[in-house]
Every structure is written in structure tokens, then in C-alpha cells.
């Protein structure tokens, strides 16, 4: 899974075009990067913007996967659980980015 920030200067123009445009761009780049694998594997890029949107193909893939898991487990909530888990991962990723953006003061100097 790739998490990409649409607020980065290099992505602002794409981000203003539509919600999820930066995720789509990231997914397209992932497909190009791993194109050599397509003869041996099925490759599904999952790109999520740090503000929430993900590429359309990933949403469809995860929804299909959730339905298949539901059929096996018998629990109709599996798709919801899958998307919730991704939301939690995104929240944790954003919290690490936020934490790392602050400088720590050395308390021993005061």
C-alpha cells in the first residue's frame, strides 16, 4: 500500500483536479514500476491519499475481497472491517508524520 500526500507542491495541480487524482497517479506509477511482474503475478496497487481517498481500482478490489471473505466467514461485515483497518493504518501513518514534523526541545538545556 502506498500513502501519498496530495498537499505536496508537486501534486497540488493533480489534487485540485478531483478527489483521489493523486492516488490514481501513484497507482499508475506503481503499475509501471512493477510491470515486469505482470507475466508471473497479478499485481494490484493500493494507493491512498493521506487525506483519505484511494484509487478506484483499489476500492473495487478491496470491496470484492471483502465480499469473498464474507462468503467464507459468514460475517457480512468483513468489507466494512477491511476498510476500517485501512482507515486505522492511514490514521497511524498520519500521526507518525505529524509527530515527526515537530522539533523536540532538549529539556536539559533549560
DADANOR-V844852 format. One record per pair of residues at least 24 apart in sequence whose C-alpha atoms are under 10 Angstrom apart, sorted by the first residue. I is the first residue (numbers start at 1). J is the second residue. Records with the same first field share a line. If there is no record, write none. Layout:
I: J  J
This chain:
1: 27  30  44  45  46  47  48  58  86
2: 26  27  30  45  46  47  48  49  50  54
3: 46  47  48  49  50  51  52  54  89  90  93  94
4: 47  48  49  50  51  52  54
5: 48  49  50  51  52  94
6: 48  49  50  51  52  53
7: 49  50  51
15: 49
19: 49  51  52  53  54  55
20: 47  48  49  51  52  53  54  55  56
21: 49  53  54  55  56
22: 47  48  49  53  54  55
23: 47  48  49  50  52  53  54  55  56  58
24: 48  49  53  54  55  56  57  58
25: 55
26: 54  55
27: 54  55  56  57  58
28: 55
48: 86  87  90
49: 90
50: 90  91  93  94  97
51: 90  91  94
52: 86  87  90  91
59: 83
